[in-house]
């Protein structure tokens, strides 16, 4: 039996609406911090975690606590910053979901970030390598972004 493309689209569209890309891409984790520590355990024989390793905060402004982890705050096998590279330290961003648990929505190598309130909502000012702004100079790239739902929306790059 042959279906025309328009009939096939009509049949598949409802399935696509129920299975969002975010739901297909990332599993819901019970504990984002425990997940991160397990991943660190695969790279380090011994690890100690600094105070800014994990930051619980509602960064997507939905009233549910989210988590940001900074692998630059890990002392791995006696070495601070061992998990960092030339373009910064890995930061992972987890959004808390209403069902309970967390979804990883992004990872970035950063030199740091600040959360600022603009028009009543939190936005990130991320300090990244100049390549992130399509430059090759020695200055940092500042990427301003906000999170809506499970997605980063870039506001500006400079």
Secondary structure, DSSP 8 states (H G I E B T S, - for coil): ----HHHHHHHHHHHHHHS-HHHHH---BS-HHHHHHHHHHHH-SSEEE-TTSEEEE-TTSSSS-EEEEEGGGEEETTEETTT-BTTBEEEEEEEE-TTSSEEEEEEEEESEEEEEEETTEEEEEEEE-GGGGT--SSS-EEEEEEEETTEEEEEEE-
